[in-house]
């Protein structure tokens, strides 16, 4: 792996950690404030701590659908936070897909469940990221 690649991966890991910290903080707040919610409802509550639920209703259907799908998991919250409005917004698609792996790993290290392949594909589709070769992209070391 070349120097630029090494620096890019280090930056993606750092950004993933930062985004996950925000998501977990929101999740903890949502869980404390709403102890009777299901996990999926907690993820949605955590998502809307940072984003205006009413404002989402005024978005076009594609954006509302993305939010609906991505707020089913904490991973999706992090993908939106890092890719749509974070530092990863300027990266190409393959780097964005690689970034999702760092998010997934960071969440797993914090005890959150591993995504199934179907969940991963659903999130990548919602984020308009390439799904046909996603496993190849994330397995690439370059």
PLY file of the C-alpha trace (Angstrom):
ply
format ascii 1.0
element vertex 142
property float x
property float y
property float z
element edge 141
property int vertex1
property int vertex2
end_header
0.00 0.00 0.00
1.45 3.36 -1.01
1.83 6.39 1.20
-1.28 8.17 -0.15
-3.36 5.03 0.31
-2.07 4.56 3.85
-2.91 8.15 4.70
-6.38 7.81 3.16
-7.16 4.66 5.14
-5.92 6.29 8.34
-8.16 9.29 7.62
-11.17 7.03 6.95
-10.62 5.16 10.22
-10.36 8.44 12.11
-13.53 9.79 10.48
-15.39 6.53 11.15
-14.40 6.65 14.81
-15.57 10.27 15.09
-18.92 9.56 13.44
-19.47 6.41 15.52
-18.77 8.34 18.73
-21.54 10.81 17.82
-23.94 8.00 16.88
-23.28 6.03 20.06
-23.69 9.16 22.18
-27.05 9.81 20.50
-28.03 6.15 20.91
-27.24 6.30 24.65
-29.31 9.48 25.02
-32.21 7.94 23.09
-32.03 4.75 25.18
-31.96 6.71 28.44
-34.89 8.90 27.38
-36.92 6.04 25.84
-36.13 2.78 27.68
-39.15 0.94 26.24
-38.29 1.41 22.54
-37.16 -1.48 20.34
-33.61 -1.40 18.96
-34.79 -0.16 15.55
-36.86 2.58 17.21
-33.81 3.57 19.29
-31.70 3.86 16.12
-34.35 6.12 14.61
-34.51 8.21 17.78
-30.71 8.50 17.78
-30.78 9.58 14.14
-33.33 12.32 14.72
-31.39 13.82 17.64
-29.12 15.31 14.95
-31.63 15.68 12.16
-35.01 17.38 12.15
-37.80 14.82 11.72
-40.20 17.48 10.48
-37.60 18.76 8.01
-37.23 15.21 6.69
-40.94 15.13 5.85
-40.40 18.12 3.54
-37.66 16.33 1.56
-38.27 14.58 -1.74
-39.26 10.94 -1.72
-35.77 9.65 -2.50
-34.28 11.44 0.53
-37.11 10.30 2.80
-36.60 6.71 1.60
-32.85 6.94 2.27
-33.49 8.21 5.80
-36.11 5.52 6.42
-33.69 2.77 5.39
-30.56 4.23 6.99
-32.20 4.98 10.31
-32.99 1.27 10.79
-29.41 0.73 11.97
-26.77 2.79 13.70
-24.51 1.94 10.77
-26.85 3.77 8.41
-26.86 6.82 10.69
-23.06 6.84 10.50
-23.03 6.39 6.74
-25.25 9.45 6.25
-23.30 11.48 8.79
-19.91 10.59 7.29
-20.72 10.32 3.60
-23.51 12.78 2.89
-22.52 15.60 5.22
-19.06 14.69 6.48
-15.51 14.54 5.22
-16.20 11.51 3.04
-18.54 13.52 0.79
-15.62 14.51 -1.43
-14.32 10.96 -1.94
-15.00 8.64 -4.84
-17.50 5.79 -4.53
-14.99 3.05 -3.79
-13.50 5.08 -0.91
-17.01 5.69 0.42
-17.71 1.96 0.39
-14.40 1.32 2.14
-15.36 3.94 4.74
-18.53 1.96 5.53
-16.33 -0.98 6.50
-14.46 1.13 9.05
-17.81 2.30 10.45
-19.03 -1.29 10.69
-15.85 -2.43 12.44
-15.94 0.47 14.89
-19.56 -0.27 15.81
-18.85 -4.00 16.19
-15.94 -3.19 18.53
-18.41 -1.24 20.66
-20.77 -4.21 20.91
-23.30 -3.37 18.20
-24.47 -6.23 15.98
-22.71 -7.06 12.73
-24.75 -6.20 9.65
-26.02 -9.06 7.54
-25.08 -8.98 3.86
-28.70 -8.09 3.05
-28.64 -5.15 5.47
-25.34 -3.95 4.02
-26.68 -4.12 0.46
-29.86 -2.28 1.48
-27.81 0.52 3.07
-25.42 0.77 0.12
-28.38 0.95 -2.28
-30.00 3.68 -0.17
-26.73 5.63 -0.21
-26.45 5.20 -4.02
-23.17 3.35 -3.65
-22.07 0.47 -5.87
-23.48 -2.81 -4.67
-22.53 -5.18 -7.45
-18.86 -5.31 -6.41
-19.11 -4.12 -2.82
-17.42 -7.17 -1.32
-14.54 -6.86 -3.78
-14.18 -3.15 -2.97
-14.07 -3.68 0.79
-11.69 -6.63 0.50
-9.24 -4.60 -1.56
-6.24 -3.51 0.42
-5.30 -0.74 -2.04
0 1
1 2
2 3
3 4
4 5
5 6
6 7
7 8
8 9
9 10
10 11
11 12
12 13
13 14
14 15
15 16
16 17
17 18
18 19
19 20
20 21
21 22
22 23
23 24
24 25
25 26
26 27
27 28
28 29
29 30
30 31
31 32
32 33
33 34
34 35
35 36
36 37
37 38
38 39
39 40
40 41
41 42
42 43
43 44
44 45
45 46
46 47
47 48
48 49
49 50
50 51
51 52
52 53
53 54
54 55
55 56
56 57
57 58
58 59
59 60
60 61
61 62
62 63
63 64
64 65
65 66
66 67
67 68
68 69
69 70
70 71
71 72
72 73
73 74
74 75
75 76
76 77
77 78
78 79
79 80
80 81
81 82
82 83
83 84
84 85
85 86
86 87
87 88
88 89
89 90
90 91
91 92
92 93
93 94
94 95
95 96
96 97
97 98
98 99
99 100
100 101
101 102
102 103
103 104
104 105
105 106
106 107
107 108
108 109
109 110
110 111
111 112
112 113
113 114
114 115
115 116
116 117
117 118
118 119
119 120
120 121
121 122
122 123
123 124
124 125
125 126
126 127
127 128
128 129
129 130
130 131
131 132
132 133
133 134
134 135
135 136
136 137
137 138
138 139
139 140
140 141
